[in-house]
Amino acid sequence: MSFTVEHHYRFDAQNKLDVDDWLLLPRAQLPADFALDDALAQMLMRLYLETVTRAGIIPVQVQADAHTVQLHLPLGKTAMIFAEPEVLVNAQRAETSWRIAGGFLLAHGVNYGGRFYIGAEWQDAALKLYSSIRRFPPRLVASLPGKNGVGLYNISQGVIHKKIQRQYLHRAAAQITGAT
């Protein structure tokens, strides 16, 4: 089964990034017992973290506990720290979000690193699987003047992010629908 992933991003006037990746699954492709519940929210989180470690671009190790998720690269570098998870589950949505709390991908000296979301929600006659980032200040963009930082982000970190999200959403859709 083929799944089409949509990817949209933009930088605001303060060079903070908003990114949305999603795909739609028609209700007819879902199992009869499908539900937006805690188990789904946990499965989506697990699949995302597995996808990050398997993306094959740079080896990533995930260290997670009840309060933080840290993405570690070789040589002891911490790429990203997600903290203070919030889980929202109701009849319309199952979502986990984290505050972006640190890591070398985050710009220096910012008081808010943005928020990362993974979830599923009903949208008309389909289930929308998504990942989103809100108000993230990338170090690359903050470090280089003008459009140079955005350009470098687009050909490096942006490409990696898009690849990981596409793999994650395809894996999640396959798991939910039972597709191979």
MARRO-614179 format. One record per residue (C-alpha): x, y, z. Coordinates in pm, 1 decimal. Example, Ala and Ser with C-alpha at 12.3 -4.5 7.8 and 13.67 -1.06 7.14 Angstrom:
BEGIN
- 1230.0; -450.0; 780.0
- 1367.0; -106.0; 714.0
This chain:
BEGIN
- 0.0; 0.0; 0.0
- 134.2; 344.1; -87.7
- 108.7; 637.3; 151.2
- 160.6; 999.6; 45.8
- 336.0; 1220.2; 298.7
- 285.2; 1596.2; 288.6
- 565.7; 1821.5; 414.9
- 536.3; 2195.0; 478.2
- 766.4; 2431.7; 663.4
- 822.3; 2801.7; 714.6
- 1048.9; 3035.9; 907.7
- 887.6; 3332.8; 1078.7
- 1037.6; 3683.0; 1110.6
- 1238.1; 3571.1; 1418.4
- 1383.2; 3273.3; 1221.6
- 1181.0; 3025.6; 1424.3
- 1074.2; 2717.2; 1234.8
- 728.1; 2560.8; 1201.0
- 719.4; 2220.8; 1027.2
- 424.1; 1994.4; 950.7
- 447.1; 1642.1; 810.2
- 137.3; 1426.9; 770.3
- -46.0; 1163.8; 576.5
- -414.3; 1069.9; 556.8
- -556.1; 721.2; 598.3
- -915.9; 671.2; 483.0
- -1134.3; 514.5; 754.0
- -1196.6; 218.5; 522.1
- -824.9; 124.8; 550.5
- -836.4; 113.6; 931.6
- -908.7; -199.4; 1134.9
- -1262.2; -225.4; 1272.5
- -1131.9; -202.6; 1631.5
- -911.1; 104.8; 1570.2
- -924.1; 363.5; 1849.2
- -752.5; 687.1; 1940.2
- -618.9; 584.7; 2280.4
- -314.2; 580.0; 2508.0
- -185.0; 264.5; 2341.6
- -183.5; 442.3; 2004.2
- -3.7; 747.0; 2148.4
- 261.9; 518.0; 2299.7
- 298.5; 317.2; 1977.7
- 348.0; 635.1; 1773.0
- 616.8; 756.6; 2014.1
- 793.5; 418.4; 2008.1
- 786.7; 406.1; 1626.1
- 923.6; 758.7; 1600.8
- 1216.9; 683.3; 1832.2
- 1288.0; 356.1; 1649.0
- 1280.7; 540.6; 1317.3
- 1530.2; 799.8; 1442.0
- 1774.6; 524.8; 1538.4
- 1727.6; 342.5; 1205.2
- 1727.9; 638.5; 965.6
- 2081.3; 544.6; 862.0
- 2211.7; 896.9; 812.4
- 2415.4; 926.5; 1132.2
- 2404.4; 670.0; 1413.5
- 2168.3; 798.1; 1683.1
- 2119.4; 653.9; 2028.2
- 1801.6; 733.6; 2217.8
- 1801.7; 769.0; 2592.8
- 1449.6; 801.2; 2730.4
- 1281.5; 805.2; 3068.0
- 943.0; 927.9; 3190.1
- 1045.8; 1295.6; 3166.9
- 1298.9; 1333.4; 2884.1
- 1410.9; 1192.7; 2552.9
- 1768.8; 1259.4; 2447.4
- 1902.7; 1195.7; 2098.8
- 2278.3; 1126.2; 2118.0
- 2518.7; 1126.9; 1823.9
- 2871.2; 981.7; 1810.4
- 3146.3; 1147.1; 2015.9
- 2908.6; 1219.7; 2301.7
- 2715.8; 1495.2; 2125.6
- 2352.0; 1545.1; 2226.1
- 2161.0; 1656.8; 1918.7
- 1825.4; 1717.9; 2083.9
- 1660.1; 1697.3; 2422.8
- 1282.4; 1668.7; 2451.1
- 1137.1; 1728.5; 2797.9
- 811.6; 1738.7; 2988.8
- 594.0; 1515.9; 2770.6
- 224.9; 1591.8; 2752.0
- -20.7; 1330.7; 2628.3
- -362.4; 1432.6; 2500.2
- -610.3; 1154.6; 2425.1
- -977.3; 1206.7; 2346.5
- -1233.1; 1100.9; 2085.5
- -1072.2; 1325.9; 1821.6
- -697.3; 1302.2; 1890.4
- -414.2; 1096.2; 2039.8
- -105.6; 1314.2; 2068.8
- 221.8; 1334.4; 2257.5
- 418.6; 1657.2; 2264.6
- 749.1; 1760.3; 2419.3
- 916.8; 2089.2; 2498.3
- 1241.9; 2115.9; 2301.5
- 1478.3; 2168.4; 2594.9
- 1828.5; 2156.0; 2449.4
- 2087.6; 1994.1; 2228.6
- 2337.7; 2132.2; 1980.9
- 2074.0; 2171.1; 1705.8
- 1899.6; 2437.5; 1917.4
- 2018.8; 2799.2; 1889.7
- 2227.6; 2932.9; 2178.4
- 2075.2; 3161.8; 2437.4
- 1708.7; 3109.8; 2354.5
- 1451.5; 3108.0; 2632.8
- 1210.5; 2879.4; 2444.0
- 1317.7; 2601.8; 2206.7
- 974.5; 2528.2; 2068.5
- 761.6; 2214.5; 2089.7
- 754.1; 1880.0; 1904.6
- 424.9; 1694.0; 1842.6
- 343.9; 1340.1; 1724.9
- -11.4; 1223.4; 1689.3
- -319.1; 1111.7; 1505.3
- -650.4; 1290.7; 1467.1
- -975.7; 1246.6; 1282.4
- -1011.1; 1473.6; 984.5
- -1343.0; 1425.7; 806.5
- -1347.5; 1070.2; 666.9
- -979.3; 1004.5; 733.4
- -723.2; 961.2; 1006.2
- -443.8; 1216.9; 990.9
- -107.7; 1091.7; 1120.4
- 126.2; 1382.7; 1185.9
- 439.7; 1522.9; 1336.8
- 484.6; 1896.4; 1387.6
- 741.4; 2134.8; 1525.6
- 639.9; 2478.6; 1648.1
- 863.0; 2782.8; 1707.9
- 1195.3; 2595.7; 1689.0
- 1504.7; 2819.0; 1655.9
- 1768.4; 2610.0; 1470.6
- 2131.9; 2683.6; 1552.8
- 2227.8; 2686.8; 1184.0
- 1981.6; 2963.9; 1107.2
- 2067.7; 3168.0; 1417.1
- 2443.7; 3139.2; 1353.5
- 2456.8; 3263.1; 995.5
- 2337.0; 3604.9; 879.0
- 2050.8; 3661.3; 637.3
- 1929.0; 3379.2; 418.3
- 2257.2; 3185.5; 446.9
- 2142.9; 3002.6; 761.0
- 1805.6; 2911.4; 610.6
- 1977.5; 2788.3; 293.2
- 2222.3; 2574.3; 489.5
- 1939.3; 2439.9; 706.1
- 1738.9; 2343.8; 394.6
- 2021.6; 2135.3; 242.5
- 2133.0; 1970.3; 565.4
- 1918.2; 1945.1; 879.1
- 1597.5; 2008.5; 682.5
- 1666.9; 1719.7; 443.8
- 1744.2; 1484.1; 733.7
- 1430.7; 1588.6; 921.7
- 1212.2; 1535.6; 615.5
- 1360.3; 1188.5; 553.9
- 1305.0; 1079.9; 915.8
- 947.2; 1209.1; 922.2
- 862.4; 1036.9; 593.0
- 1000.7; 704.6; 720.0
- 823.3; 744.8; 1053.9
- 484.6; 825.0; 898.6
- 512.6; 535.8; 651.4
- 598.8; 294.8; 934.8
- 310.5; 424.8; 1150.0
- 61.4; 397.6; 862.8
- 175.6; 43.9; 782.6
- 149.8; -59.2; 1147.7
- -199.2; 86.6; 1187.9
- -340.7; -50.3; 861.9
- -156.4; -382.3; 869.8
- 1.7; -304.0; 530.9
- 341.3; -445.1; 444.5
